[in-house]
Amino acid sequence: MDQFERQKVERQAMNGKMCLLLGGIFLMFSAVTSTLMYGINFFMTALEAEKGTAEYVELLEKAGMQSGLLKGIGICFVAVGIWEVIVGLFSVKNSNRIDKSQLSVKMIISLFVAEILMQVLLFVTGLMNLGILFTAIILPLFLLWGATRFRKVAKADPERKFAVDPAKKNSARQSQPAAPKKSIRERAAMQARENAEEPENVEEPENTEESENTEKTENTEEPENVEETKNIEEQ
């Protein structure tokens, strides 16, 4: 492997690591704040309608939907949300593992298929939301792109296991000299020295005034000496 190919492989490894790390974090956030919340709301609305609560019964009648169908959609949302959390955790945990790229690709593809089926169900029932559609399609594709970077690195270098070798990273940290830490006694001594030097710095302006006065007196004496020399020359 020449230098150009080595740089290309390193770039692919870093891109794959960042995609899996960031994509996994955003996927878990979307699952908790969006997918699971939608599923719980749909499920609870269906339960209240089955209990005969007037508000929820009227809401389902206006939407033209049965409580059993809404409950099933809520369960599907919760199942997909749990799978999103699992895939997100796996992606974040293995964001530095190139040897896990094959399993990552399989899990992300299964999530992508589940998201597409869920969007088809929402489209048929008239519950599709553009926000859910965006997170359901873009995030799995972003993760899939990062996992495929790892697969290319694994094909180019089959013996490589990590995108960034932890042993090299730890050795680089240990090689850096640690900054010396001062004790409390040394800090107190330095503070005492600074406090002792402060009065000396304050008295400096007086010395400057004295020097100015001496310069003025010398300047005033110079003309008298010049006049005396002139009188002597005239005589």
Salt bridges, closest charged atoms under 4 A:
GLU10 OE2 - ARG160 NH1 3.08
GLU50 OE1 - LYS71 NZ 2.97
GLU58 OE2 - LYS62 NZ 3.66
ASP99 OD2 - ARG97 NH2 2.63
